[in-house]
């Protein structure tokens, strides 16, 4: 017989499809953004640092059951040691997440990746992996004229599709304007830009915008960006794969922020 779990409000979650997410970036983000979707938390008994205490605080506020366990049990639950000592069992049903939901959940400057018309699901999956590695808070892309978050992209993402919010917007131009109004500096990566990405102060909230394979940023997207920046290229290669370029841009932001994001 399946173990039954009840939240304080009486909601029975025993028969709700669930999955495991892990790592402080993913778990804290979910607790801040959508605490009702978190059913249970498992925290290493050895963790008592700032992030572990924040998990405790948010779990208490949301009435989420939390169990302290040994690291070996956490390893066995997710099949990896990369869990950082925290795992959450969450609602597996797809939920619509908007830009405001992400921005309002942040306790630090935003780091966002915007993809302008990426067509290859392998590139989308790789971009999600890069975004996860850099601690980006979301990946934003248009619903039309771009690949969707399909099974191939999810497989290539190797778990990052579960940890990084993916926001598909109807109108990318409007979404960029929304980010600007929220105080996010929108920077487009363009090889012909006068400024290098190393010349831009990236300590405040920033959204990196990268274009489709081969075509780059669309004209309207370029116009909306607050500024454009190039990746200095010393060799004979004229351009980089979008996921590689995304990694260079995102990790430069991480470097300027002292080597970590969040």
N, C-alpha and C positions, 0 to 999 in steps of 0.2 A: 504493500500500500504506500502510495506516495506521501512524503512528508508534507504537511499542510502548513502554510505560512499565512499569517494575517498581519496586515498593517494596523496601526492604532485606530485608523478610521473604520476598520471592519472589513476592508476590501480583501477578499480571498484571492491569493495569487497562485494557488497550487496548480491550476490548470492553464495559467497564462504562459505562452511560449517564452522561454528565457534563454539568455546566453551569458557568457562570462566576458568581461572586459578587465584589463589590468593596466597597472602603471599609474602613477600619481596624476599625470597630465590628463589621462582619459577619465579616471574615476572622479577627481576633483571637478573636472569640467562637467561631468554628468550630474554630480550632486548640486552644483551651482545652477546649471541650466535647466535640469529636469529631474528634481529629486523624487518625484512620484514614480518615475520609471525604475528606480533602484529598489530592489527587493531585499538584498542581503549584502553585507560587506564582510570580507575576511582580511584581517590585518596581521602582519607579522608581530609576534610577541616581543621582538627585539627592537621594533621601531617606536621611538618616543621623541622624534624630532618635530620641527615646525610643521611640515606637511602632514605627518601622522596626526598631530594634534588638530590640524584643520579638518581632516577627515572625521575625527571624533566629534568635533563641534558641529559640522554640517549634518552628520548622521543623527546626532541627538536632536537637532532642530527639526529634521524631517521625520523622526521616529523610525529610522531604519535600523533593523537588527544588525549588530556587529559582533563578530567572533574573532578573538585573538588566537592565532594558530602558529604552529611551527613552520619554518621556511620550507621544509621538505614536503609538507602537505600542499603548500601553495605551488611548488614545482610540479607536483603530480596533477593538480587541478587543471593547469593550462599547458603542461608539457614543455615549459621553458623556465629559465631562471630570470628572465627579463621582466618579471612582474613588479620589481622594486619593493616587494613586501605588501602589496595591496591588490585585492581582486574584488570585483563587484558582480553580483548576479543581477542582470537588468532585463527589462522588458524587451523581447526580441522583435516586437512589432514595429514596423517602420513608422516613424513619427516625422511630421513636417517641422523642420527647424528653419527659422528665418534669421536674417542678419541681426535684427534687434535682439533676438533671443541669445545669440552668441555674445554680442557686445555688452549686454546688460549683465552677463554672468562673469565678466572678467574682473580680476583684481589687479591686473597689470596691463601695460600698454598692449594693444592688439597687434598681432602678427598674422596677416592673412595672405593667402595665395589666390589670385584671380586668374582663371584660364579663359582666354578669349578665342573660343572656337576650336579647341583641341579635338581632333577627329579619331585618333588611334586609341582604343581602349587600353593597350599596353602602356602608352605614354600617360594616360590618365591614372592608371594604377601605380605607375612609378612615381608620378607627382604626389599622390597620396602618401606613399612611403616616405618620400623626401619631407613632406609637410609634417608627418608624424615625427620623424627624426629630429627636425628643427624645433618642434614644439609649437608649430603653427596652430592657431585656434580654429581655423576653418579653411576649406577650399570652396571657392565660389565659381560657378560656371553657368553659361546660358543653357536653357532647355532645348532651344532650337539651334540648328547648324553646328552641333557639337555632339560628341559621343555621350551616351548616358552612362550612368554608373551600373554597367551590366555585369554579368557573371565573370567575363574575362577580366575586366578592370578590377573587380573585387578580388579575384584570385591573385592577380599580379601584385595587388596592394599588400598581400601577406599580412592581413590583420589590421592594416591602417584604416580600412574603410569602417571599422568598428570604433576607432579611437579618434578620428578627425571628422568633425561634422562636415558633410558635403551638402552645399546649398545650391540647388538648381533654380535659377531665376528666370522669369519670363522676359525681362528686359535688362540686359547687362548695363546699358548706359544709365538707366534709372538706378540700378543697384550701386554703381560707382558714385553717382550723385548723392545717394543715401549715405554712403560711407564718408564722403567729404563733409556732409552736414553733421555727421556724428564726430567729426574731429579726426578722422583717419586720413593720413597723408597718402595719396594714391600715386604710385610711381610705376610707370610703364618701362619695361625692358625693351630697348630698341638699339640695334647695332649702329645706327647713324647718329645717336644722341651725342651731344657735345660733352656732357658730364659723364664721368665714370661712376659706377655704383659706389666706389670707395670714397667719393667726394661728397656723398649725401649723408647728412645726420639722420640716423635711423633709430634713435633712442625713444622717440615718441611713437604713437600708434601708426602703423604703416600697412598698406596693402600693395603687394607686388603684383603687377599685371603682366602676364606673358601671353604671347600670341600663338596661333596655330602653327603646326609644322610647315615650314617653308614660307608661309604667307606672312607670319608675324602679326603685329597688332593691326586691327582695322582702323581706318582713318578716323571714324567717330570716337573710337576708344582712345586713340592718341590725343585727340582734342580735349577729352574730358580729364585725362590724367593731369595731376598737379605739375608733374615734371617727368622727363624721360631720362633714362640712364643706360649706359652701355656696359657690357662686360669686356674689359680689355682683352684683346686677342693678339698673342705674340706670334702665332704660327701661321700656316697657310690656310687653315680651315676657316671658312667664312662664318659658320654658325654652329651652334650646339643644339643637341637634342633638348626639347623643352623641359624634360625632367632634370637634366644636368644643369641647365640654366637656372631652373627654379631652385635647385640646391645651392648654387653659388650665391644667388640673391638672398635667400632666406638665412643662410648661415653667416653672411656678412652682417645681417641685422643682429643675429645671435652674438656674433663677435663684438659688435659695438655695444651691446647691452651687458657685456661682462662675461660672455661665454655661456649664458643660459637664458632661457625664456620661460617665464612662469615660475 
